[in-house]
Amino acid sequence: MGLRASKVLVLGGGAGVAAYVWPNPRMDQQESFRWDQDGFNHGPFAFELDPCDKYDFAGTGRSNAADWIRTAYHDMATYNVADGTGGMDSSIRFKEEQSRAENVGDSFSNTLRVLDRDASSYVSIADILALALIISMENCGGPEIDYRAGRVDAMEPNVAGVPEPQNDLDSHIASFARQGFTQEEMIGLVACGHSFGGVQHDAFPDIVPDLGDPNNTHSNAAFDSTFVHFDNNMYVEFMDGTTANPLVVGTNDTTNSDKRIFSSDGNVTMRAFAESPTLFASTCASLFARMIDTVPRGVQLTEVIKPLPVKPHAFMTTYIGNGQLTLEGDIRLWNLTENLNRTVRIVWLNSDGSTSDDNAVELLHSENQVGSALGGRITSMWYSLHNATSSQSFLTLDAAKSNSISKFSVLIDEGNGSGPRVEDQGGIGFRIEDTLMWSSSSCAPTFGTGRLDIAVRKGTSPSRVWVEVDAFSFDLGNVPIEPNAYNASLVEPQAGDDEPYEIWRVDINGEVDLFVDYGIYAEVNGVRIMAVGVRNGGDLDSCTDAPESPF
Ligand code: HEM
């Protein structure tokens, strides 16, 4: 089936209009972190929350989820609505902020040790902290929370301003007003946050004694009886007088900040939360979204990131010589359940716009190719262009005849007789850049030198070809995450006229990092183009094993 037929089907099929058009490397990465939470091709968060009392450090009684939620709040709480400074900008990563009395405890350094390595030039550390909060909530009983991307990492600490338990009620009201929240919203936000975790002896020995419990070596006195799960139990327990929340029934009333805050409107909000779990959940969803969207003035966040209904993932083109290239990758179908009768095919247009009946291939799927989000409330099904029986990619295209590929559509047939529906981003198609791509002759250094070979279609005449890699450090401190560029040079002499691609090369002298992704770019007629797919340094053959460069 050709693309012309596909388009007709799309118009009749009413496919949803996506929020952004694939490919868009930044949004693709953000969307994946936000929605590919668990299972096949999962992102970095939900794994650390399974089960919800998982704690990556020594001792018992604490959880990653509680640390992550508290960290996001303490990062945001420096916001000053009057001058637009502070807010979610990951300034909590600076040791100077962490050493303040208002940030006592190791929640923040723990959180950053687990998560900051997932940041990149596409996803800031502040975005990571926001994602960690929402995915903790969503995977541990809480509601879906809107997520926008684009937070910018601060380069220095913010002015202090996180509320502390010994502050009086007027200070708390003033502090939340400075952060941009009313008194009623303050009650809600504290109530929502304190659905998780508790107060630990190490950080607050005056509030919580050493509990001497071998199953709770941190002596973490929980806010409610279900402290690794989002629910309204704390408010039920608060209203019926059975609460053990150490910030409500602590022996020193000065540090009973939750008690003062919760009862500051005559228990109106708490009573409503106790009576209605759904009101509580929806209030928390909107307050948390507001909280993570509290960013320094001038920072522009994206639209709320919705899942693409059909999403190519880890697509990559590779030139393998002799006029041939391969295309590999996976396709995610969002919010579907398993159906072993379903077939998924891609059909594509050649680079010159022509097509033929041969331009279609069925994708592979096995029962372990299932992803999930929102704690399993949504499942996604994955289909693969990889050939299960061979290490070579399934789709091999002949570029010599200049038929290559320019874009494709996805045809999904549920096998129920209703015929295939077509997904092509509202008629745009999924565009594949075949002007430049990796060459399979790229290799990592075994001892010293390696090379990144880039195939550029002859006649393209780029003014520049280069490789980018994120500057990366496990201790980011005040180092911005920015891409470093390495310019490529045209390899001379080139192979014969029948080779449709020429090779450009970056010589790497001990600099191939096995843990980072390399992206390739070219500037053509003043326009920057990016190859489909990044290649991880760890996936490169060593130079002794790599195929010889054709040139
Ligand atoms: C007046 C405002 C607040 C005060 C005085 C306050 C105070 C505290 C204190 C003293 C702890 C114990 C920390 C530890 O032992 O490590 C704590 C824990 C926590 N707070 Fe707050 N908090 C406030 C607001 C919030 C807000 C708005 C959120 C989230 C939106 C939040 C989320 C958390 C979480 C999740 C924990 C549990 C940490 C864990 O168990 O590791 N707090 N809070």
Residues whose N, C-alpha, C, O or C-beta is under 5 A from the ligand:
A	BS01	HEM	S63 A66 D67 I69 R70 Y73 V104 G105 P163 E164 P165 H172 L189 V190 G193 H194 F196 G197 G198 V199 Q200 A203 S257
